[in-house]
Amino acid sequence: MDDPSESEFPEWGRDYLNRLAGRIVHSYDLEKNKHIRGFDFTLYASFEAQRHKQLFHPAISYAEHNLYEYLFVNEYDTVTIETVDQLIDLGHELADDWIDADDDHYATEFSFGLIVPSIPDDIRQYVSRIDERTMLRYGFDGHYDIHIIVVAPEEQSIVATDRAEIQAAFIEWDTQSRSTGIFSSLLDQLR
């Protein structure tokens, strides 16, 4: 008999996508091959959380807020600024349709992951400067963010917009930089 948890976990046929899905499966609901407004995404993930404050007992709660995260991932042969802009526009369109802007809404994040063989310098500079946070009704109804993550797993390289916390799931290599102490600097000069 099959283990139900294994049968519910889709296989993507790509090692990197399988490992990425394995890192987020416990927090996100995963779907394979999602088609949204003319875009095809190999991996789609969604997350919903509710937070609140309580006074003395859980029955006396206040400040209830909802948080939503949506992740769209696809593989590309190459990435262009036009592709990034199209995904940002898609994020704004989805925000208009998917967000119920009310007092309970705290935040919604739309993250687009682009898996590519290599990251061009112009994309690296462009993505690092993107800041797509939109306040809803001056922030009274929360906000939404659009994040872009471009990753080249074979080159162990990634660039993402600020506040894209999901980018940690895309990194499977050691990001600790070597010590730049006196002895390390001396060894580097001797090599």
VENLIN-V598415 format. One record per pair of residues at least 4 apart in sequence whose C-alpha atoms are under 6 Angstrom apart, sorted by the first residue. I is the first residue (numbers start at 1). GAP is how many residues later the second one is. Records with the same first field share a line. If there is no record, write none. Layout:
I = GAP + GAP
//
This chain:
12 = 6
21 = 4
24 = 4
28 = 17 + 18 + 19
29 = 16 + 17
30 = 14 + 15
31 = 13
32 = 10 + 11
33 = 8 + 9
34 = 6 + 7
35 = 4 + 5
41 = 31 + 32 + 33
42 = 31 + 32
43 = 30
44 = 27 + 28
45 = 25 + 26
46 = 23 + 24
47 = 21 + 22
48 = 19 + 20
49 = 17 + 18
50 = 15 + 16
51 = 13 + 14
52 = 10 + 11 + 12
53 = 8 + 9 + 10
54 = 4 + 6 + 7
55 = 5
65 = 39 + 40 + 41
66 = 38 + 39 + 40
67 = 39 + 40 + 41
68 = 40
69 = 39 + 40
70 = 40
71 = 40 + 41
72 = 40
73 = 39 + 40 + 41
74 = 40
75 = 39 + 40
76 = 40
77 = 39
78 = 38
94 = 4
95 = 4
101 = 4 + 40
102 = 39
103 = 38
105 = 36 + 37
106 = 36
107 = 35 + 36 + 37
108 = 36
109 = 35 + 36 + 37
110 = 36
111 = 35 + 36 + 37
112 = 36
113 = 36 + 37
114 = 36
115 = 36 + 37
116 = 36
117 = 35
118 = 34
123 = 4
124 = 35
127 = 34
128 = 32 + 33
130 = 31
132 = 13 + 14
133 = 11 + 12
134 = 9 + 10
135 = 4 + 8
136 = 5 + 6 + 7
137 = 4
147 = 14 + 17
148 = 12 + 13
149 = 10 + 11
150 = 8 + 9
151 = 6 + 7
152 = 4 + 5
180 = 4
//
